[in-house]
């Protein structure tokens, strides 16, 4: 389905439904690993060289992370992109 007049995609758009399924899983995996290591969002953002607000949105499943961003997080969390995306 095409984008709306505002440029936003309709909720019936296949990309949107995939994002609604995938993004919360990735976010939860990041949170689980970060908490297992006893790290705060701020500490992870600093270690990964990432914006803390964007990290918060990714953890909440509201924003999509690029592969580069996931690679930075994986490195900072001493894990792999594969583990951060497990269950997708």
Protein Blocks (a to p, Z undefined) as FASTA:
>chain_A
ZZdfkopacfklmklmmmmmmmmmmmmmmmmmmmmnopafklmmmmnopafklmmmmmno
paccdfklmmmmmmmnopafklmmgoZZ
